[in-house]
Amino acid sequence: MYFGKAVVFIDGMADQSVFLPTFRRHRACWERAVDALEGRHVRVGVPYECVELPGYLLRPDASGAPRPTLVMTNGSDGTLPSLVSYGAEEALGRGWNAFLYDGPGQQSMLFEHGMPFRPDWEAVLTPVLDALSARPDVDGEALLGYGISQAGYRITRAVAFEHRLRAVVADPGVVDVGATWTSALPAPLLALLDSERKEAFNEPAGAHAGAVARRKPAFRRKPYVADNLFDLLHEVRAYQVRDVVGRITTPMLVLDPDDEQFFPGRPRELFALLPHEKEILGFTAELGANWHCQPTGRRFTHTAVLDFLGDHLPPADGRAGAGEGASGRAAAVRRSLTDGGPQAVA
């Protein structure tokens, strides 16, 4: 985790020669930890186009029994080890597997292969599910999905086309990634962007930015195919689900924290657009469970998320780690959280 944090700060240094070696030390530490767990956790490569996505199947034991599997999709710059404390550990505690992976534009696929984000995340999730479904230690009828941060968009987009997940959670709900970038633009700049006047837009947009102000857009631009702000904003406008949300049939839980910094108002917008089984859960500042992805309210988050997902597992029929099939139990937990914790507004 420390090496992962170092990578973020190195990104802003003039000397970039230490960036890739630091990232590789970070990933080497993670893989040593995976390999040291005596078969409980295993590396699982995912065939994808001309490369292999690095994946890691975390299992509660080394028995190889088929289990429900939580597929965890990361945000724009999160590390894989961070997902252990963002739900994977709790999934293992319930007897489930958790699968972590890098997709295009994420960590190793960006830093080592130069592979950018793509808006059609179903093209990524489908080979992930193909690889998992072929394994004897994964119950292919009990696959679950979780998308954190900007992956609230990715998981939503993907399940409009990929229907093998029993249920998914968007933490938080994201309708339009590009709106985060364009919402703060002054009206004259927005008009230039809409009128396709690239040079006229880029000149004032960067004219008064200092080194620190330039660093953040440069950092956020890396996973996209764009070398200037105009092209970046046009690209991220493709990252929206309004055109496909009507195709979603997967049960979905949308998380909506107070003081959401990056996608304010978007969780409720997504909830309103979803056409089938859905819930939305708000997290309050009074309980310290506000801000993007509820960083100090993860226990509340994990309880609500995993109970919702567990609700949608097939009834236990002898498979190790199958869900308790207790829709009433999970709903009761979410009601109790409503009374003394996060506020359900479904």
N, C-alpha and C positions, 0 to 999 in steps of 0.2 A: 504493500500500500504506500509506503514512503517513497519508493522509487516511482510509483505511478504519479504521486503528487509532484515529484521533482520534474517529471516530463512536462507538466503544465508550465512550470516556471521557466524551464530551459527554453521553451518555445519562444519566449520573448527576448532571449539573449542574442547579442550580435554574433557570438560564436556558436554556430549550429552544429559544430563537429561532435559535440557531446550528446546531441539529442538522441540519435538512433542507438548508440551504445547504452545509454541510460534506459531507454525503453526495453532493449533486449535484456538488460539485467533485471528489470521489473518482471518481464514475462518468464525469464528463466527461474526466478524465485517462485513464481506461481506454479510452474510446471514441476519443479522439484517437490513442492508441497503436494500436488496432485499425485505424483508418482510414489511419494512416501507413505501413502495411506493404504498400502497393502491391498490394492484391488477395490477398495470402496469407491474411489473416484478413478475414472479412466478417460483417456484422450479419445475423442471420436471426431475424426475428420469428416467434413461434409463436402462431397463432390459438387462443385459449382463452376459452371462454364469451364474455363481452362485452368482453374486453380482449385485448391481445397480450402474451405473455410475451417479455421481452427475451432474445435468444439470440445467441451468437457462435460461428461456425464457424471454428476455427483450422485452417488447412491448411498442409502443408509447403511448398507453392509455389502459384503462381497459375494453374497449367495447367488446372484444372477437371476433372482426371481423377477418375473414381469411385474412392473409397478406402474401406477399412474405417474406421469412425468410432466413437470412444469417447465415449459419452454420460456426462458427469460430473454427478452430482447432489450438491449441497452439503448441509452440515449445517444447524444451526439459526441460526447467525449468521456464517458464513464469507463472505468477499468472493469475487467471481468471479476477480479477479486472483490470489488465493491458490492457486487450482486450477492455475495455470500451473506452479507449483513443487511441486504435489502430484500430478504425473503427466502433465499435458497436454504439457509440453515433451518428455518422454521418448516419448510417443506420436507426436509429430511427428517425432522422430528415427528412428522406425521406419517412417516413410512413411504413417502413419495421419492421419486428421483427429481433432480433439478438439472436442466441442461442450459449451459452458458455457451455463447459463441460470439465470434466477431463476424459481422456482415460487411459488405462493401461500405467504405467510408469510415469504418470503425477500427481504431487501434491498429492491430497488426496489418489488416488489409489496406489501410491507408498509409501507414508509415513504411511498411516493407514492400508493398506491392503497388502503391500509388493508385489504388482502386477507389473511386469516389462513391458518394451516396447515389442511390437511385430512388425515384419516387414510387415505383411499382414494387413495393416490398414483398408482394406475393411471390415474385420471382426468386426471392431469398428464402422466405418461409417454407415454400413447397419443397425444395431440396432438403431443408432441415428436417421436415416431417418425414420425407421419404427415407432419410438415413436412420432416423429414430425408429420408424415403424418396422424396419427390417431387422431390428435387434431383438433377441430373445428376452433381454432384461427390461424391455419397454412394452407396456400394454398399449398397443396401438389404438385401442378403443377408449383409452382414458388419457388423452393428451389435453393439456391445459395451457393457456397463454397469458403472459404478463408483459406489458410494455411500460418502461419507466422513462420519465422525462420526455424528450422528443419522440421516443418510441411509442408514446400515446398515439401519435399519428401513424407510425409504422404498423402497429398491430391492428389498428382500425382499418387502414387501407388493405392490409393483407387478408383479413377475414371477409372482406367483400368478395373475394375470389377463392380463398382456400377455406374449406368448410370442415376440416377434420378435427379442429379443436372443439372440445365439449363446451368450453366457456372461456372468456378472456376478460382481462382487467386493463384499463387504460389509466395510468397514473402519471399525470392527469389526462383528462380528455383533451384532445387536440383536433381541431377542425382544419386549421389553415396555418401552416408553419410560416408562410410568407407574411401573414398579417403582423406577426411579432416584429418583423424587420421594417415594415412600411408604416406602422401605426404612428411612429414618432417623426415621420418626415413632414417638414413644412409643406403647406399646400403648393407653393411654386415648384418645389422639387418633385412632389408627387405628380404634378402635371407634366413635368419634363420626362419622368419615368414612363407615364402612360402614353406620351406622344412619341416614344422611341427615339428621343434626342439624346443619344448616348454621351457624346462629348460635352454637350451643354449641361447634362446632369452630373457627370463625373467631376467637372472642374470646380463648381462651388461645393460639392459634397466633400472634397478632400482638401480644399484650399486652406482651411483654418484649423485642420486637425494636427495636434502635436503628436509626438512619438507614442505616448501612452494611448491617446485616443485612436491612433491608427492601428495599434496592436490588436485590440479586441476584434474589429472587423476582419483583420488578417487571420486571426486564430479561428474565428468562426467560418471563414471562407474556405479553409483548407479542404474540408471533405466534399466541396462542390466543384463542378467544372466551371470555374470563373476566376479571372485574375483581376477583376475590377468590380466596384460596387454595383454598377448598372447591370452587368451580366449576372452577378450574384442574385440581385433582387428579382430579375426575370426568371432565373432558374427556380428559386425557392417558391415562387408563386405556383409552380406545378405541384407542390407538396400540399395538396388539399384533398379532402374526402367528400366534398359536397356532391360531386358528380357520381360517386359510387356508393355512398352510404346506404342507399335504398336496396342494395343487393345483400346487405348483411342479415344473416339469419342466426348467427351465433349469439347465445346469451352473453350480455356484456354488463360489467360494472364499471362505472365512470367515477373517478375520484376528483373531488372539487375542494381543494384547501382554501381557507382564508388567505388573503395576501399573496395569491399566486403571481409571481413576478413575470413569468415569460408568456403565459397563455391566459391572462385574466379574462373571465367570462366565457372562455371556450368550452370548458367542461359542460356547462348548462346548454350551450348551443349544440354540442354534440349529442347530449342526452335527448334534446328535443328532436333531432334529426333521425335518431335510431328508430327503425320501423318495427322491431320485434322485441323479444324479452330483454328488459334492461332495468338497471338500478343506478342511482347516483347517490354518492355518499360525500357529504361535506365535512371537513375537519376544521375545528375551531381554534382561534387564537387563545381562548380562555384555557384550553387544555395544553397549550404549547404545541399543538399539532398543526400549526399553520405553515405557510411558506411552501415553496415548490418541492413536491414529493415528501412533505411532512418530515423533515430531517430529524426533528426531536420528538416525533410522534410515531415512530416506526412500530412499536408494539401494538398500538391501536390499528395501524395500517395492516400489519401482517394478520392479525386476528380477523379483521373484516374481509381482507382479500382471500385468504386461504379458506375461510368458511364459505364464502360465496362460490369459489371454485369447487370445493369439496361437495357442495350441494348438487353440482351438475355431473359428478362422476356416476358411472353405472352402479347399480346396487352391488354391494359386496357379494361375491359368489365364490369365495375361496382364493381369489388372487391376493397375493401378499400386498399390503399397503393400499388396497382399494378404499375408496372413500366410505365414510360411515353411512352414506345415503340418507343423511339426516337433514332434509331440507328444513324441517321445523326447527332443528337445533341451531343451524346456522342463521336462520331468520331471527330466532330468538336472541342470538348473540348480537346481531346487528341492531335489533330493537333496544337491547340493553345499552349498546353504545350510543344510540340515539338519546336515551334518557340521561346518560352520564358521561358521554364521550362524543365522538363525531356525530354530526347531524345528518340523518338520512332524509333525503327529500324526494325519493322516488314517488 
